Amino acid sequence: MRGQFYSVTAVLIAIPIILFVSFYMLSQTRGPNIYERIVSDQVHQLGRSLENDFEKALVTSCKRGLISAGDRVILNGTPLDDSVFRLKELMENGTLYGGEVILMFNNTLGNWTQRILSIPTNFQVKLEYSDLDVDAYDHRNIEVTANFNISVSDEMNIARIEKENVNYETLVSLDNMEDPIFPLKTNGVLTRIMRFSPFSYRAKKIVKGSLNSKGSCSGNVTFEKTECDSTKILVTQNTTGVNFGCYEGVVVEESVDLSGDTNCYVTGNGSSVSLVSTAMTETGYQRIYLDNETRSVWHLPIELELDKGYYFQGEGPNYLKRLEGSLEGSQNGMESLINAPELESVSIPIKENQVSLDYLYFSSQDYIGYEVRGLPDWFKINQTIANRYNLNELFEG
């Protein structure tokens, strides 16, 4: 709990010892000017250490404040009235609605200041902060800002540094924080930890095939003709040596008619191997979907986002608004997707035709959604979302 204070504490304790030894040794040989330079160096070193430690204190205090605020919302089942005000209360006073919070013990900004000033040294140290603020920097980070005043000098006033109203900005990651919306909207039955999607897109058409292409199927990619796996889709340059019965489907660069060999295939694009390989390498997601209507190969990382409950940048409420129980879109917002089997597993009734974005699904309003080819039939979106996710060509609405 006190790790953020160790670096400055060590510097404060060590500096007088360094000065004493340095003065004794150097004053005997090189005169007082050397000692003055050492004192000046130590004053500036201490100043830098205090500034660096203040940033660490901001991060630690805000992180614990976020956890404390989230725990309060989830355990009580009631949202915060003003998330920014309450987070500042936690960081400055260690309280929430006036009540002490154990997690904030020794981790407020006031605790940090008092701890530094209480260490006996041969230096005059003055610290204070002001204008603390908290905001959503983007969908996955909270930004903490504060002004910092610092003054450090030695007792003989050989050296001094003074900085006033230095603005500090630091980011606190929301990775692995618990989303308050899920327990708030399911009476505490369902929880979800926020893990952010590694993908830059929900869907992408990566290969446009010829008119001869036919059938719909999904599977992991293989580029090996000798790998016989009926769950995979073979991507290859030509049909030489291919046992079509070994695969769920095939993507072949040659323009050939495969209607007598397999029911699911995309052919006739001479860059198929390169295009599919690039998508696999760039994302690490190895699954593709062959679509009959568009005669194309689609890359749909949204499948994994559905399965893992990933969050990504979107038009929903940001984390500060989620602490307030808001389902309204906000600046630097985020969204995740509802997984119907997950709801059913905890006996939560399914809204059959409601769109599957978390903040719209939990809304009291009706947001009618439709199926998307290549995705589970319980997943629903509307035309606006289909356009935003690049799923408009697969949209069944």
N, C-alpha and C positions, 0 to 999 in steps of 0.2 A: 504493500500500500504506500510505502514511503520511498519507492525507488526513484521517483522524479527529483528527490531532494539530494540524493547522494553525491552527484557530481559537484554541485556548488558547495556542499558541506565539506567535501574533501579539499577543495581549493581553499576555502576559508581557513581550514585548520592547517593546511600545509604552508600557506604563504608566510606566516610569521616565522616559521622554522627556517624556511628558505632564506628569508631576509636576514635573520640572525647569523646564519652560517656564512652567507655571502658577504655581509658587512664585516664580520670578523676576519675573513680570509683576504678580501680584496682591499679593505681599508689599510691593511698592513703593507700592501705592495703597490697599489695603483691609485690611491687617493680617493676622496669622497665623491668625485664625479661618477665613478663606476657605480657606487652605491645608489646614487640618485637615478641613474639609468635603470638599475634593477628595480628600484621602487616603482618607477614609472611603468616598466613592463608589467609588474605584478598588478598594479592598479588597473591597467588596461585588460590584462588577462581576466581579472575578477569581473570587470564590467561585461566582457564578452560572455563569460560563463553565466552570469546572472541573466543576460538577455536570452541566451539559448535555453536556460532552464525555465524562464518564464513561458516560452513557447511550449515546452513540454508540459508545464503545469496547466496551460490552457487546454491542451489535448486531453490530458488525464482527467481534469475536472469536467470537461464537456462530455467525455465518453461515459464517465460514471453518472453524470446527470441524465444523459439519454437513457441509460439502462434503468436508472431509478424512476424516471418519468414513465417509461414503457411498462415497468413492473406495476406501478400504481394503476395505470389504466387497465391493464390486463387482469390484475387481481381484484380490483374493485368493480370492474365492468362499467366504469364511467369515464368519459373522455376528459381531457384537460380543458379548462376554460380559455386559456391563452398559453400556448406551448412555449413561445419565446419568453414571456414573462416568467413562467414557472422554471424553465431551464436556467435563466439568469438567477433566480432565487436559489436554486440548488447549487450553482457554481459559486455564488457569493456567500450564502448563508448556511448551506448544507441542510436546508429545510424545504419542505413542500407543503404549501398551504399552512405554513407556520410550524409544522411538525418536523422534528429532527429525522433525518434519514441516515441509517447506519452506514450505507454504502459510501456516503459522502464524508464520513469521519476522517479528519486529517487530509482531505482532498479538495477543499475549497481553495479559491485563490487567496482568501484571507489567511488560511492556514499556511500556505506557502510563504507569504510575506512575513508573517510572524516568526516562522521557523528560521528564515534567513537572518532576520534582524536580531534574533535571540542568541546567535552564535557569537561568543566573545572573540574579538580579533583586535589587531592594531590598526584597523581601518574604520573610517567613518562611512557607513552605508545608509543611504536613504532610498526607499522604494515605495512606489504607489502606482496603482493602475486606475483607469477611469473609462467610461463610455464602453463598457462591455456590451457586445451584441452577438446575436446568433441568427443565422439565416440558412436557407437551403442554397448551397452553392451550385449543385446540379442534382441529378436524380439519385446519386449514390454517395454524396458527401455533404456534411454540414460545415459551414464556414463560421469560425469564431473570430471576432475582431475585438481589439481593446487598445487603448492608448497606455503607454508605459513611461513613467518618469523614473530616472535612475541618477544617483549621485554617489560617487565613490572617491574617497581621498584618504591619504595616510595621516596619521596623527600629527606629523610635523609639517603637513601641507606642502610636501615636496611635489606631489603629483595629484591631479584631480581630473575626473571626467564627469561631465554633466550632460544628460540628454533629457529633453522634455517633449512630451506628447508624441513619442515615437509610436506610429501605428503598426500593430502586429496583426497579421492575418494568417490563420492556419486552418487546415482541413481535417475533419474527423470522419473517418469512413463509417458507413452504415452497414458494411458487410457483417452478416451473422447477427444483426439486430432482429428482434421479433416485431413483425408488423402488427400494430394494434387493431387494424381493421378486421382481421379475420376473427379473433375472439370477441370483439365488440359486436359483430354482426351475426355471430353464431352462438351467442350466450355462453361463450367460453369453451365451447365444444371443440372448435377447430383452431389450431395455431399454425403459423407459417413463419419460418425463419427467412430473412431476406438474403438471398444469394443472387448475384447479378449475372445476367447472361453474358457469355463470352463472345456472342455473335453480333455482327454489325447489321444483320438483316434477318427478317423473319422468313422470307421466301425469295427464291431467285430462280428464274428460268435459265438454265446453263447450256442446254443444247436444244436447238430447233431442228427436228428431223424432217425427213421427206414425207410426201403424201402417202408413201407406202407404209409408214409406221402405223402400228396398231396395238391396242390393248392398254390396260392400266395395271400396274403392280408396283410394289415397294420392296426395298431390300438393301442390305449393305452392299457396297461395291467390291468387286474383285476384278483385277486386271489379268489374272492367271487363267489361261485356258484349261490347265490341268487340274484346277481346283474344283472338285465336284461338290457343290453345296446348293441344295435346292432352295435355300432361304436367301441366296445372294443374286445380284444382278451382274452379269459379266459385261465389261466394257472393253472392246477390242477393235483392232483395225480391220480385220477380215474374218471370214468364217472358217478358214482353213483349220481343220483339227478340232472344231468345236463340237462337243456333245451337248446339244441344246436341252436334252432332258435333265441335265445336271443343274440347271439354273431356273430361278423364278422368272427371269427375263433377261434380254440381252440388248446392248447398245453397240451397233456395228457401224464403223465409218463407211464401209462399202454401201453402195445403193443396190440393195438386193431384196428380193421378195422372200420373206421367211414365214409366210402363212402356213406352209406345210410342216414347219419345224417347231414353232413355238407360238403361243397365244399373246405374248407381250414383248414388243420389240420397238426400238427406235433406230432407224437406219438413215444413211445418206448424208451425214454431216462429217466432213473430212477432218474436223478438229475435235471430235468427240472425246478421244482419249485425253488430249491436252486440257480441254475445258473441264472435264470431270476431275482429273487429277489435281488441277489447280484449286478447285473448290474444296476438295478433300484436304489438301495440304494447308490451305489458308485458314480453315475453320476447325479441322480435326473431326468434323462430323461426317461419318462415312456412309450415311444412308441417302438414297435418292428415290424419287418417285417418277415413274413413267406414266404419262397422262394420255389417254386415248383421244380426248377431244382436241387438245392443242398439239398432239403428236410431238411432244417435247419431253425432255428430261428436266425435272425440277429438283432443286435442293431446298429442303424444308427444315431448317434448324428449329422452327417453331414447334416441331414434334417433341424435341428434347426440352424445350422451354415449358411445354405443357406437362411433360412427365416429371421434370425436376422442380417445377414451380418457380422458375427463374423470374427475376424482375429486370425490367429494361426501361429506358427512357420513353416517356409517353405523355399522354394528356390527362392522366389521373392526378390525384392529390399527392403532393410531396410528403416526406415523412413528418414534418412539423404539423401539417394539416391532418395527417392520419392520427397523430396523437390527440387531436381535437375531435376525432370521429367524423371528419368531413369526407364526403364522397365527391366533392366538387373539384373540377380540374384546377390546377394551380401552376404557377411558374416553377420551372425545374421539376416537373412532375414525373411520376413513375407509374408503372402498371405491371400487373402480372395476370396470368390466365387461370381461370377456374378449372379445376379438374373434377369432372362429375363423379368418376369412381371414388375419388378421395372423399367427396361429400357423402356418397352413399355408404362408404365404409364406417362412417360415424353416425349413420341414420339421420342425415339431414336431407329433407325432401328436395328434389331437383326442380328448378324452374325450367321447364322443358324447352321453351323457345326464347329464353333470355340470352342476350349476347354474353360471351364468356369472359369478358374483361372484368377484373375484380370489382372496380368501383362502379361499374354499370350493372353488374350482376346483382350486387347487394343493394342496389337502389330500390326504393319503393315504386319507382316509375317503371313502365314497361318499355324495354328496349328489345324489339323483336329481332332475332337473329336467324341465320340460315346456315346450312351445311357448306363445307368446303371439301372439294375432291382431294383425296390424298391424306386427309386428316380424319380423326375419329368422328363418327356421326353425331356424338353428343357435343362436339365443339361447334359453337355458333357465333357468327359475326354479322354485321350489317355491311351495306355497300361502302359506307365511309371508311370503316375499319379495313375492309378488304383492299381498298385503294391505298390506304396508309401502310399496310403490311405487304403490299405487292402480291396480293392473292386474288386480284380482281378477275383474272382469267380462269381461276379455279373455283370462283364463287358461284354457288348454286341459287342465289337469291333472284 
